[in-house]
Amino acid sequence: MVSITPPTALSDGAVVPDTPAAPGGRRGSARRHWVGWFFIFPFLVVFLAFLVAPLAYAAYLSLYTKGLATGTTFAGIDNYKRAFTDPSFLHGLWFVLKFSLVVIPLQVFVALAAALLLDEIVGRLARFARLIIFLPYAIPVVLGSLMWGFLYSPSFGPIEQISTLFNVQAPFLLSQGNIFYGLLNVVTWQWAGYYMIIIYAALQGIDTSIYEAARTDGASSKQIAFRIKIPMITPALALILVFALIGTLQFFVEPKVLGPIANGTVTPDFTPNIYAVTLALQYAQFNYASAISFSLGFVVFLAVAIFMFVTRKRGSLFT
Amino acid sequence: MRLTKTLSVVAPVVLALGLAACSGGGDDGGSGSTAAKPTNCTNKIVKEDAPRVLVWAWYPNMAKVVDNFNNQHTDVQVCWTNAGQGQDEYSKFQTAVSAKKGAPDVVMLEADQLVGFEIQDALVDLSPYGANDVKKNFSEGAWKDVSQGDKVYAAPIDGGPMALIYRTDVFAKYGITKPPATWAEYAADAAKVKAAGGPPFGDFASNVPAVTTALMIQKGATPFQYDLADKQNIGIKVDDQATKDVLNYWADLSTKKQIGKEDQFTTDYVAGMVGGKYATYVSAAWAPGYLTGAGVGNGSSKGKFAVAPLPQWDAASPVSVNWGGSAFAVTSQASDKAAAAKVALGLYADEASLTDGWKTQTIFPLNQSVLKSDEFINAKVDFFNGQTANKDIYIPAENAYKGAVYSPFTVYYYAQLQAQIVKLNAGQTTGDKAATDLQNALVTYAKSQGFTVK
């Protein structure tokens, strides 16, 4: 579709086609402008009050510094210089980057496999399986994490009970060496179903006559899956990869909830977001915490930009 | 189709509600609300028209204590909220202090947290409000912990003299006839129980850095030197030999698996306490109350606990140390400071509350009227199977406690120590290195906060 002049959302859905060249349409379009703003207004208020204003305030805070023994002083970009040399921030960043590199392919693989399978089969079982795979996403992250905390528990959890049956020492999945895998499991469990639904919806959107044509040409189910389905849903895959990347770099809830039972493995600087919260709410360093948050935002932006650059030819979504 | 229709009806209503909510919010913000009477009190207000003082506290028997106060006072009423225990509450209070609004009038703080808030001008000096009138009720050490020179920043309620809680059944099973009196004996007993296939002898938990700090002080460390009157200067010494020795000692027991490395107060830990998974518990006088509340000492673990004096490095010159114990401070955000001070000084100071507190062992009272009462001294403690624990263990420990000096960034210090304990437990560092790393981290932090490190 060629773009038409009025920028409001309303004109897109208007029944009467707008003719930009006609001078008579001017009045109507002005009124529509007004109506458009009216409809956007509630969103705009919320957007400005809860997104733009806090961001602006945090940006302002990040330019100052406050010490316990000194007052507040203007720091310029010193907080940012400090952030990118702060081992706590860099360690946290390294952890979430490592975690992203493992968890995202894993989640997408699980989601893709489940979606392709569900796309092949029909009937009650398929519907049931779809629901079950999606279910973990419907459970709030905090509750899901608490539940896994119980499952991992060395005194009450089933891992312990099964190990006792075989007379072996159960691994504590939140210990220093294991927490990476313990969290990997929780996150994949929670999010794979959601990504599965997105991929599944994309698969459902493909015209089935393409499959018929492929079968007529002698393509096997496997070939259809790999040569037709996956290439046709790359926009959806690119979308969930971006979602997953942003979400994982901001990793917070799962380690925060599992932290109290992890015997100190989840340190105050475990991930950049946890570090920012600790700085602000426990050490009273709101200024530096703001700088850490913006630094993380910058890294996320960079990571997504790199990702989009790398995938620019394959996914049509961002081109 | 039907769904779409319903949505089209519902949507404008929701929108309207949303707008109404927005405008409502705007009005509240604009009018600049004056100090409103706190209304969401956990307790019942006895005298409706008296001024209310909002209190944050987490004592397990707080409901009774508040009722006692409100029934005895007509001029002021306590409105109590439990804003979390320990660090949870401090985080909320710290945020309110930074935001300059939202703090309660009176806040429960442990002694090691006071100076961190004093330096931010978050607490009010109580001496003009009659604090010195109640000074006589407390020992010199207890009073020193809440004061800076002539200024008094909180009313002491309870202390935490430390001792060695142990399981009599585990000791009997592994042939330990008397509780260890020195740390050398403690280590020997730990090795003996481990060799016989017994449970961990104790626990080196990362989430109770205050305990490790107390044990460092017991060996002779002086982690901090700080005086609020000389605000800019601080002395930090956590890489001395005493600290290294204590960290090495516990790391050694932990890496040999003679003691556990689980965090305390978690469900798993409490279950372990009930099940006799730990032979000893190095803890404070208030611990039995919290353990009882969590279900320890009932059912199968009933009557199996006893207490002995804290093991010493040198039995000839014993040192007594303290863990926790809290006080009530008036915040500088309190609108009616006189009323708030009245609450801080009077709450948990009446006989009925104190008696309930010590009988349930949720507090070890610092009020001399209790400490010197025959009933308290000779009480046979249920949790310790009728042992006269106050007379034999806790009162001597409290009397020998000389007080400690805390830093204005206790929260940061504890977080760093905690991280080192995790590494020690994992065998990734040595006590010597942990102490040095800790020292460097604290000095760097102090300097970044504008202190001059002496």
Interface residues (C-beta under 8 A of the other chain):
Chain A: P42 V45 V46 G67 L68 A69 T70 S153 P154 S155 F156 Q176 G177 P260 I261 A262 N263 G264 T265 T267 P268 T278 A280 L281 Q282 Y283 A284 F286
Chain B: L15 G18 L19 C22 Q87 Y90 S91 Q94 T95 V97 S98 G116 I119 Q120 A205 S206 N207 K231 Q232 K261 E262 D263 T266 T267 D268 A271 G272 P408 F409 V411 Y412 A415 Q418 A419 I421 V422 N425 A426 S448 Q449 G450 F451
